[in-house]
Every structure is written in C-alpha cells, then in structure tokens.
C-alpha cells in the first residue's frame, strides 16, 4: 500500500475514504488519494494528513478520470458539435474527450484553436479523412479528399499531441457512391502518417466484410453494437467469419452509442458469442444529448445493466481506451506522479429506464451519479453543479 510521505509539503487535495477502483493497478479498496501540484501523490491512509482541500468521498467510488473515446465537440464548427466541458467533458465526469472526426484538413486549425487549446477537458481527436464538411455524403465526392494535405497534417498534429489518427465513416450515408474507397484512403492516410485509425460502421455499402478485411491490429471499429442490418453478426445472430478473423488479428471494438448505433439485443448476442468490447463511449452529439445517450455515466450504467461488473465498466472507460489511443503511459490510471485526473461518483440503486438507439427501453436497477471531477489536480465539478 502506498503511504503518505511526511517529508514533503502537505497535499493540495485529499480525496478521503473512497472506494478506489483503478484497474490498471488492480486496486479496489477503501483508501484516500493525495494530490500535490496537479499530480497523484499517493493512494493509502492519509487520515491524519492535512491538506489545502479535502473531499469526503465516503460511500463513493473514485476512479481514474473517465475517457470518452468517441464524441463530437466541435462547437461552432460542426452542426452536431456540443460543448467539450459543459456537455461532454468535466461537467459529466469525463476528463478526456476524443473527438471522432468532426474536423478535416480545412477545419482542423479552427478546431485546435477554439476547442483543444482552450477546453478544461483534455480534448484529443481523430482527423477526418475528408477535408471539409459537406451537405451530402461526407466522403461522397473525389473533391472531398486531399491525401497530400491530410497525411502530413495528421503526422504533424500527432507529433504535437493533438491528433490520434484518421477517422472514416464506412456507411452508405457517408460514402455515397464511392463504396469502400474512402476506407482504403483512410487506411492509407493512417499508415503513411504513422497514426491510428478509427472506422465507423453502419448501413452498407460498403459491406462489413470489405471493411473488416482492411483492418489490422490496433485499428478501432466504432458502433460495434449497432442494430442495423449488415453489422458484425449474421442472420443467425452469430459473429460473421470476418468478425472472428478481425478479432484474431487484434482489431479493437468501441461501443459508440450515438443516436443510431447501440442496441441492447445486438450487445447481448455479441457478449453471448464471446466478442470483446475494448471501450465504452457515447458518440455524444447534438442529436442524442437529450436522449437516448445523455452522457457517459448513462452509457456506463447501460453496460452495468448488460452484466458487466463495476471494475470492468471502469476499465473500459479508463485504462482500456488509454491503451487504444496509445496513451497508457499518461492516461487511464492513478499511478503516483501522473496528472491527477479523477472521477468521483456514486453507484445509485433504484429503478431507471434506459433506452437504446432502436428505441427499446429496459428497466435497470443501478445508475452512476457523478459527484466530483478533478482535472490536473483541480476540482472542476462539485455536487452543487449537478442538475
């Protein structure tokens, strides 16, 4: 057990008597968390220690700050964009938001300047393979692509710490008559920039087998539990051979709830078949902020309802997404010396109606209520700010 260090200055903040769950360190016990100069100073017994600020977390859970791997927070630059702090981020217990392709080459400078560089929430992002927003299919015209600009920008912004990789939307709605070509271009851009790849799956074309065969270890499929025809499962509700092969190659799978991309039925069939889930995310945007998604806590609670344990839900919202975006050395854990991003919440018992993207409602018996958000050692959300 990590103990208080008495020869240093008192901690700036102590979170007291919480159930600390940190899957990265295999911690699940009642303890205090000390924070000094914006960093985790230790986890242990600080009951006799003084601090500048103190949070009584009795009856609460303290976890690494939540990471939402898929949201859309380009406020002012995208019609669907929501506020990175007030809607998707620290106000909702999320300390790191990943914007999934709201900006392409043409709009990336504005996105970085007005969102990433000023938000309290840490905002990372996938760069859209198409250069600009359009009124029709995002990837539907050849003029929407400029690999000679997209690839060097992704490489440059990844080196600067802002860009995680390339995002493509592999569905008829977004690819138009170009079929599988945008996915091929996105893979090319990811490989040549040395960055990651996130692929949205939805209505065909392109068909799911074409999409999956292009993906390799570490590539991320988002909306893995959507309820549309042509997903990861076949007519018999069993995984397609292409799905099994992608799993075996190390392709990763993200929930990405959104307004049209999460179905309880699909989730249960996938889980019964042993398919992995590597991240819980919201795909939060203007069209689902007021339902059926609402926030990260509700999405996590839906996974509890599906049978995940609380430590599993926390792992899929912290440590696992940190690994997927190659930030496991800095994010997703409460290790001593790391930036102090912490979410303090209550597990609330009762009756709660949860609705999926197919408008199916189920009654659950637990929900998550965010109490405090600590970002870089500073309390940025308190219970008084709860709606």
N, C-alpha and C positions, 0 to 999 in steps of 0.2 A: 504493500500500500504506500502511495506517495504521501509524505508527511509535510507539514508546514515547515518552512525554512526560517528560522528565527533570526539569522544574522543579516537578513535583508529588510528593506523598508516594508511597512505593513502593506498588505494588498490594497489595491484601489477598490476592489469589489470582491465580496464573497457571496456565493450562492449557497445557502445553508439548508442542510437536511433534505436534499432532493434524492429521488431515486435516479442515480446517474446511469444512463444506458449509452455506452459507446462501443458499438460492435467492432470497430477497428481494433480496439484494445481488449476486447472480450470483458468489458466492465458492465456489470449490472448489480448495483448495490446502493445502499443509502450512504451518501457521502456529501462533503462540501467541495465546491470548486472555487479556487482562489484565482484571481485575475490581477495581474500587475503590468502596467504600462502597455495595455492592449493585448497582452499575451496570457495564455494559460500558465499559471504559476504552479499549479499542482491540484491533485484530487486526493482528498483524505479527510482527516479530522482537524478542522480549523475552529472548533467550538470555543477555544479560549483566545483566538486571534482577533485583533481589532482590524477594522478596515474603514476606508473612507465611505463606501456604500455597502449596503447589505441587503440581500433579498431572502426573505423567508420562503423557501420552496417546499415546506412540509406538505406532503400529500401530492406533490407534483413530480413530474419527470423532467430531467434536464438531459438534453442530448446535444450532439454537435449541431450547429446551425443547419437547418434544412436546405437542401439543394433541389430546386425545381429544374429539371433537365429540359423542359420544353414549355415555353410561354412566349407571348408576343407583347413586347413592352416599348415599341417604338411610338410613344405618344407624340402626336403631331406629324409623324412621318408615315403613318400607316393607318388606314381606316379602321382596322381592328385593334390597334395598339391600346394598351391600358397602362396606367401609371406604374412605374417599376417599384416604387416604395409603397404607395398607398393601397394599391390593388393587389399586386403580385408578390411583393417583397417583404420588407421587415415588418410592416403592419400585420402581415399574415404569418409571421414566424419563419419566413424564408430569408436566409442571409445571402444566398447566391441564386440568382435567376439566370438561366440560359435562354437567350432569345433565339428561337429556331427559324432563322432565315427571313426575318422581316425586312432586312436591308440587303441590297445587292451592291454592285460596284458603284453605281451612280449615287446612291443614298447613304452609303456607309460613312462618309465623313461627317454628315449631319447626325447620324445615329451615334457615332462615337462621341461627338462634341456635346450633344444635348442630352444623351442618356448615360452612356457608360462612364463619362468623366465627371458627372455631377450627381448621380444617384447615390444615396446612402447604401442601398443594397448593392452588393457586388454583381455587376452585370457582365456576363460573358456572352458570346454569340457565335452562331454558325452563319457564315456568309452565304446568301442565296446565289445559286449558280447562274440565275438570270440577273441581268444588270439593273433592271428597273421594274417597278410595279406596273401592271397593265390592267385595263378594264376587262379584258378577256382572259383566256388561259395564261397563267404566269409564264409558262415555258413554251407557249404555242407557236411562236414565230422565230425564225432564224435570227432576226434582228435583235432578239432579246438576249443573245449570247455574245460574249467577247472574251474568249479564253485568254487572250493576250493581256487583258487587263485584270480579269478575275483571279487568275493563278498567282501573279506576283503580289497582288493586294492581299490575298489570303496568307501567303508566306510572310509578307512584311508584318501584317497585323497579328499573326500567330507569334512571331518573334517578340512583338511588343506586349504580348499578354492579353490581347483583346479578342482575338479570333480563335475558335476551336476547330474550325474546319468548314466544310461545304455542306449546304442543305439543298436537297432536291425533293420535289413533290411528285411521286410516281403514281399519278392517277389521271384518268381521263379529264377530270375537271381542270387540271393544271397543265397537262402535257398536250392537250388538244390533239392535232393530227400528227404530232411528232413521235408518238408512241414511246418506245424505250430509249430514244436518242438522248433526251435530257438526262436520264440516269447514267448513260455512258459518259456524257460530258462532265457530269458531277464527279463520277469516279476518276476520270482523267484529271480534273482540277484538284481533287483531294490527293491523288498520288503524286502529281508533279509539284504540288506546294508542300508536300510532307505533312499535311494537316489531316484532320479526321473527316468522317463522312456520316451524315445523318440522312436517312431516306424515309420519307412519309409514304405509307402505303394506303391505298383506298380503292375506289372503283376502277376496274380495268376498262380499256387498256392503259398501260401495259399489263400483261398478265403477271401474276405473282411469281411464277416460275422464272420468267425472264429477269425479273428484278433480283430475286434471291441469288441466282447463279452468278451475278456480277459482284456479289459482296464477299468480303474476306474477313478474317479475324479482326475484331475491334470495330468494324463498321456497325452503325446503330440503325435498327429498324424501329421507327416510332409508329404509334397507333396499332400495336401488335394485337390488341384485343377488340378491334372494331367488329361490328356486327354485319357488315356489308357482304355481298357475295364476292367470292374470289379472294378471301383472306388466307391466313396460314393454315386453315383447316379445310378439309374436303367435304363432300356431300354427307359423308358418314360421321362428320364432326371429329374426325381423327386428323392428326398432322399430315400434311402432304409429304411425300418423299423429299421434295425440295426444301421443305421446312426442316426436316430432320437433318438433311445434309448441311444446311446453313448453321444449325446448332452445333453440329460436329466440327465445322470449320472455325467456330468461335465468334460468329456473328452475335451481336447483343440486341436485346429486345427491351423497348421502353413502352410504358403504358400510354402516355399522351392522350388523356381523356377527351378533352375538347367537346364541341357541340355535337359531333357525329362519329366519334371514334372509340367509344368504350361500351361494351355490352356485358352484363353480368353472365349471360349464357355462354358467350364465347370464352370469357375468362375461366369459367368453371370447366368447360371442355378442355381448354388448354392446360389447366392445372391438373386435371384428372389424367391427362396424357403425359404428364411429366415435363411439359415445356417450361423452360426457365423464364423468369422475369428478372431483368437486371436493374430497372429503375422505375420508380413511381413518379409520374409527372402529370401536370394539369392540362397542358395545351391551353392555358388560360388566355382568353382574348375577349373583346367587347361582346361577342355573340354568346358567351357562356358564363360571363362573370356573375350574372344574376340567376344562374341555373342553366344546366344541371351541375356545373362544376363548382362554382362559388370560390373555392380556394384550395390550397394544398392540404390543409387539415381535413377537409371533407373527403378529398381523394384518398388520403391515407386511411381514413376511417372506413371507406368502402373496401379497402384491402383487408382491414381487420375483419370486416363482415364476411369476406370471402374465405376466411380461415387462417390468414397469416397471423403469426404471433406479433406482439408489440415490438420485440427486438428485431424481428425480420422486417417489419414495416419501417423502422428507423434505419436499418441497414440500407434498405432500398431507397431511402430518401436522404442519405448522407454519404456513407463510405462507398457504396457501390457506384452511384453516379460520379463521385470524385474519381474513381478508377476509370470509368468510361471516358471521361474527358482528360485523362492523364494529369490530374491534379491531386493525386493521392498523397503527395509529399507535403501539401499545404492545406488541403481542404478535407472535410469529412470526418475529422477525429478531434478529440480533446487532449491530444498529446501535449505535454509540457513544452513550452516555447513556441507553440503555434499561435497564430492570430486567434483571439478569443471570440469566435462566432458560436453562440449558444442559443438554443431554443428551449424555453421552459414552458411546459404545458400540463394540463390536467387531462386524465382519462375519465370521461364522464359517463356514468351509467344512466340508462333511461330508454326511451323509445324514440327512434329517429328514422324518418323516411328518406331514403336515398334513391335518386333517380339516375338511370344510366342514359346514354346517348340515344338509345332506342325508345326512350320514354317509358321504360319499365321501372316501376317503383317497388322497392323492397324495404321492409322494416328491419332495422338493426337495433342493437342494444348498447352500443358504445359510440362515443364521438370524442374528438380531440378539441380541447379549448386552449388556445394559446394565451399564456399569461404574460410572459416577458420575452423580448427578443434582445439579445446582446450582439452587437456588431462591432468587431475590432475592440472589444473591451468596454464599449459604451452601451448603456441601456437606451434603446431607441423605441421600445414599445413596452407599455405597462398595462396592468389590468384596467386602469381608468380609461384606456383608449379602446376597450372592447365595445363593439356596437351593442 
